[in-house]
Amino acid sequence: MGHAGMAAAAVRYLRSAGVPDTTGRVEPLPRPDLRAVGDDERAPIDPAEFRRVLGNFATGVTVVTAPATEGEREDGPTGPAGFACQSFSSLSLDPPLIAFMVARTSTTWPRIARAGVFCVNVLGAHQGDLCRGFAVSGSDKFAGVVYDAAPVSGSPRLAGAPAWIDCTVHAVHTGGDHLIVVGRVDALGTADGEEAPLLFHRGRFGGLAAN
């Protein structure tokens, strides 16, 4: 059961128990106290070990794209922007929000931020080479790539991607050496058929095994 289903079940239970519903909405729980981790509290974690252990968590793979914008630097890249991203997640149902993480050193992120909009292309199992192309810096990532315009943002919507989510930048938060980008979903959809997803696990691409 998803979050929306659990919330609806909670409302039905309260009504059946005779608890008056004066607002029509479930009151939110108090916000927990949050604090930052102090420098003296950080355990000495080796970066290589961190990557090795976290690499055991299998993820899907996406390509985040944005349309070309006016005012591009003359000595910089032109045309649409895009980069491969595995740190993507749904975030909220109401309002509809998604999130992805991007390195603060990324040269593509400033172009996406300038556009203020983006499209998340969820890649299929057959699109490993496409993903590798968008993971390389300093090249024309869209050379030979077939795409059309997402309906709201105009961001590149890659042909063959099983799903796409068209978004507006909603918020950006710092998270260590990465940025946490929250997007407001304006439109979304799936391709025809049931394409298997592209997965990333222990530094390699893979797919779902047949049962």
C-alpha positions in Angstrom: 0.0 0.0 0.0 1.4 3.4 -1.0 1.5 6.5 1.2 -1.8 7.8 -0.3 -3.5 4.4 0.5 -2.2 4.4 4.0 -3.5 7.9 4.6 -6.9 7.0 3.2 -7.0 3.9 5.4 -6.2 6.1 8.5 -9.0 8.5 7.7 -11.5 5.6 7.3 -10.4 4.2 10.7 -10.8 7.5 12.5 -14.3 7.9 11.0 -15.3 4.4 12.0 -14.1 5.0 15.6 -16.3 8.0 15.9 -13.6 10.6 15.9 -15.1 13.8 14.4 -13.5 15.0 11.2 -13.9 18.8 11.1 -11.4 19.6 8.5 -11.6 16.8 6.0 -7.8 16.4 6.3 -5.5 14.4 8.5 -3.6 16.7 10.8 0.2 16.5 10.1 2.4 15.1 12.8 4.7 17.5 14.7 8.0 18.1 12.8 10.9 16.3 14.5 13.8 18.2 15.8 16.7 18.2 13.3 20.3 19.1 13.8 23.4 18.9 11.7 26.2 16.4 12.4 29.1 18.1 14.0 32.6 17.7 12.6 33.8 16.0 15.8 31.0 13.4 15.4 31.9 12.2 11.9 33.3 8.7 11.8 36.4 8.3 9.6 34.8 6.7 6.5 37.0 5.8 3.6 35.5 7.2 0.3 36.4 4.0 -1.6 34.7 1.8 1.1 31.7 4.1 1.1 31.2 3.7 -2.6 31.8 -0.1 -2.4 29.2 -0.7 0.2 26.6 1.7 -1.2 27.1 0.1 -4.6 25.2 -2.9 -3.3 22.0 -0.8 -3.5 20.7 -1.4 -7.0 19.1 1.7 -8.6 17.3 2.6 -11.8 19.1 4.9 -14.2 17.8 8.2 -15.7 19.0 11.0 -18.0 18.0 14.5 -16.8 17.7 16.9 -19.7 16.9 20.6 -20.1 16.2 22.8 -23.2 18.7 25.2 -24.6 18.5 28.7 -23.1 19.3 32.2 -24.3 22.4 33.8 -22.9 24.7 30.7 -23.1 28.4 31.6 -22.8 30.1 31.9 -26.2 32.9 29.7 -25.0 30.7 27.1 -23.5 28.4 24.4 -24.8 25.3 25.3 -26.7 22.1 23.4 -27.3 20.2 21.3 -24.9 21.8 20.0 -21.7 21.7 16.5 -20.1 23.5 14.2 -17.8 23.2 10.6 -16.6 21.7 10.3 -13.1 21.0 7.3 -10.9 20.3 9.3 -7.7 16.6 9.9 -8.6 13.5 9.3 -6.5 9.8 10.1 -6.2 9.3 12.4 -3.3 5.7 13.6 -2.8 2.3 12.8 -4.1 0.5 16.0 -3.0 2.0 18.1 -4.5 3.6 15.9 -7.0 7.4 16.2 -6.4 10.4 14.2 -7.5 14.1 14.7 -6.5 17.5 14.0 -7.9 21.0 14.6 -6.7 23.8 16.2 -8.7 27.5 16.9 -7.9 28.2 20.5 -7.0 31.1 20.3 -9.5 28.8 19.4 -12.4 29.2 21.6 -15.4 25.7 20.6 -16.7 23.7 21.5 -13.6 24.2 25.3 -14.0 22.7 25.0 -17.5 19.7 23.1 -16.1 19.3 25.6 -13.3 19.4 28.5 -15.8 16.6 26.8 -17.8 14.6 26.3 -14.6 12.9 23.2 -16.0 14.0 19.7 -16.9 12.8 16.2 -18.0 13.7 13.0 -16.3 14.0 10.2 -18.8 13.8 6.7 -17.2 16.1 4.5 -19.2 15.3 1.0 -20.4 17.5 -2.1 -20.4 18.5 -1.5 -24.0 19.8 2.0 -23.4 23.1 1.3 -21.6 25.2 2.9 -24.4 22.9 5.9 -24.4 23.5 6.3 -20.7 27.3 6.0 -21.1 27.1 8.8 -23.7 25.4 11.2 -21.2 27.9 10.2 -18.5 30.8 11.7 -20.4 31.8 15.4 -20.0 33.0 17.7 -22.7 31.2 16.0 -25.6 28.1 16.6 -27.7 25.9 14.3 -25.7 23.0 14.7 -28.1 24.9 13.8 -31.3 22.9 11.1 -33.1 20.3 10.9 -30.2 16.6 10.9 -31.2 14.3 13.0 -29.1 11.3 15.3 -29.1 10.2 18.1 -26.8 8.5 17.3 -23.5 5.0 18.9 -23.6 5.4 21.6 -20.9 9.1 22.4 -20.5 10.3 21.6 -24.0 13.2 19.6 -22.5 14.5 16.7 -24.7 12.3 13.6 -24.3 14.5 10.7 -25.3 13.1 8.2 -27.8 12.8 4.7 -26.4 12.7 5.7 -22.8 10.1 3.7 -20.9 9.0 6.7 -18.9 9.4 10.5 -18.7 8.7 13.1 -16.1 8.5 16.8 -17.1 9.3 19.2 -14.3 9.9 22.7 -13.1 12.7 23.3 -10.5 10.9 23.6 -7.2 13.7 23.9 -4.7 17.5 23.2 -4.4 19.1 22.1 -1.1 22.8 21.5 -0.3 23.8 18.0 0.7 27.6 17.7 1.3 29.4 17.6 -2.1 26.0 17.3 -3.9 22.9 19.4 -4.4 19.4 18.0 -3.8 17.1 19.2 -6.6 13.4 19.0 -6.0 11.2 19.2 -9.1 7.5 20.0 -9.4 5.9 17.5 -11.8 4.0 19.2 -14.7 3.4 16.2 -17.0 4.5 12.6 -17.2 3.9 9.5 -19.2 5.1 6.1 -20.3 6.0 4.5 -23.7 3.9 1.8 -25.3 4.8 -1.7 -24.2 6.5 -3.0 -21.0 10.2 -2.3 -21.5 12.4 -3.7 -18.7 14.4 -1.0 -16.8 18.1 -0.3 -16.9 19.6 -1.1 -13.5 22.9 -0.1 -12.0 24.6 -2.4 -9.4 28.1 -2.6 -8.1 29.4 -0.3 -10.9 27.7 -2.3 -13.7 24.6 -2.1 -15.8 22.1 -4.9 -15.5 18.5 -5.9 -15.9 15.8 -7.8 -14.1 16.2 -11.6 -14.1 13.2 -13.6 -15.4 11.3 -15.5 -12.7 
